[in-house]
Amino acid sequence: MIDYIIIALLLLNGIGMFLLLMKGTNKQKGNVQLDLLKKFAEQQMIWNREWNELKTMMEKHHAEVLKELGKWEATRQSLELSIPQTSHSNHNQHLFLQDRYKEIFDLHQQGYSVEQISKKLEKGVGEVSFILQLAGPSSR
């Protein structure tokens, strides 16, 4: 019976030592966790500072881009005012087409189809169609 008591006491002593060892390990784990939390908090503060710096820099560049865009818009408007009206240019282009492709327009006004015109003048169907499209609805 004494052997059983000694074995029981040794067993209880072993369990106690195991629990003390585990408690110490948990303390060490807790310290490691605290260190990790501190490092994470420090890193997060660094990221927040860098994020704010980046945000400020982006806002500055955005303002500069808008300023340049305003300058370019003013330049574009002044250039557009200096260019003659496009209707005059379109009229000249229409007259040029009428002179250069007079045969095509004459045949088209006589009622010939695009295919018939292309055969008669030995030109491609796409070319004749394109020329008529360039001239606009007045030629049709």
C-alpha positions in Angstrom: 0.0 0.0 0.0 2.9 2.3 0.8 4.1 1.6 -2.7 0.8 2.8 -4.1 0.9 6.0 -2.0 4.5 6.7 -3.2 3.5 6.1 -6.8 0.5 8.3 -6.3 2.6 11.0 -4.8 5.2 10.8 -7.5 2.4 10.9 -10.1 0.9 14.0 -8.4 4.3 15.5 -8.2 4.8 14.8 -12.0 1.5 16.4 -12.8 2.3 19.4 -10.7 5.7 19.8 -12.4 4.0 19.4 -15.8 1.4 22.1 -14.9 4.2 24.5 -13.7 6.1 23.9 -16.9 3.0 24.5 -19.0 2.3 27.7 -17.0 5.9 28.9 -17.7 5.6 28.1 -21.4 2.3 30.0 -21.6 4.0 33.0 -20.0 6.7 32.8 -22.7 4.0 32.4 -25.4 2.2 35.4 -23.9 5.5 37.5 -24.1 6.0 36.4 -27.7 2.4 37.4 -28.5 2.9 40.7 -26.8 6.1 41.3 -28.7 4.3 40.4 -31.9 1.4 42.8 -31.1 3.9 45.6 -30.4 5.7 45.0 -33.7 2.4 44.9 -35.5 1.2 48.1 -33.9 4.5 49.8 -34.8 4.3 48.6 -38.4 0.7 49.8 -38.6 1.8 53.2 -37.5 4.5 53.3 -40.2 2.0 52.2 -42.8 -0.5 54.9 -41.7 2.2 57.6 -41.9 3.3 56.4 -45.3 -0.3 56.3 -46.5 -1.0 59.8 -45.3 2.2 61.0 -47.1 1.2 59.2 -50.3 -2.3 60.7 -50.0 -0.9 64.2 -49.6 1.5 63.8 -52.5 -1.4 62.5 -54.7 -3.6 65.4 -53.9 -0.7 67.8 -54.7 -0.1 66.1 -58.1 -3.8 66.1 -58.8 -4.0 69.8 -58.3 -1.0 70.3 -60.6 -2.6 68.2 -63.3 -5.8 70.2 -63.1 -3.8 73.4 -63.3 -2.0 72.1 -66.5 -5.3 70.9 -67.9 -6.8 74.3 -67.5 -3.8 75.8 -69.4 -4.1 73.3 -72.2 -7.8 74.0 -72.5 -7.2 77.7 -72.8 -4.6 77.1 -75.4 -6.9 74.7 -77.3 -9.7 77.3 -77.3 -7.5 80.1 -78.6 -6.2 77.8 -81.4 -9.8 76.8 -82.3 -10.7 80.5 -82.6 -7.7 81.1 -84.9 -8.7 78.3 -87.3 -11.1 79.4 -90.1 -14.7 78.0 -90.0 -14.9 74.3 -91.1 -17.9 74.8 -93.2 -15.8 76.7 -95.8 -13.3 73.8 -95.7 -16.1 71.3 -96.2 -17.4 73.2 -99.1 -14.0 73.3 -100.7 -13.6 69.5 -100.2 -17.0 68.9 -101.7 -16.1 71.0 -104.8 -12.8 69.1 -105.1 -14.6 65.8 -105.0 -17.2 67.0 -107.6 -14.4 68.1 -110.0 -12.2 65.1 -109.6 -14.9 62.5 -109.7 -17.4 64.3 -112.0 -18.0 61.1 -114.1 -19.0 59.1 -111.0 -21.4 61.8 -109.8 -22.9 62.3 -113.2 -23.6 58.6 -113.7 -25.0 58.4 -110.2 -27.4 61.3 -110.8 -28.5 59.6 -114.0 -29.6 56.7 -111.9 -26.8 54.2 -112.3 -26.1 51.9 -109.4 -22.7 51.7 -107.7 -22.0 48.4 -109.3 -22.9 49.7 -112.8 -20.7 52.8 -112.3 -17.8 50.7 -111.2 -18.1 48.4 -114.3 -18.5 51.4 -116.6 -15.5 53.3 -115.2 -13.4 50.2 -114.4 -13.1 51.1 -110.7 -13.8 49.1 -107.6 -17.2 48.9 -106.1 -15.8 49.9 -102.7 -14.0 52.9 -104.3 -17.1 54.2 -106.0 -19.2 53.7 -102.9 -16.6 55.4 -100.7 -16.4 58.5 -103.1 -20.2 58.8 -103.0 -20.1 58.6 -99.2 -17.5 61.3 -98.9 -19.5 63.6 -101.1 -22.4 63.2 -98.7 -26.2 63.0 -99.2 -26.3 65.9 -101.7 -24.6 63.7 -104.3 -27.1 60.9 -103.9 
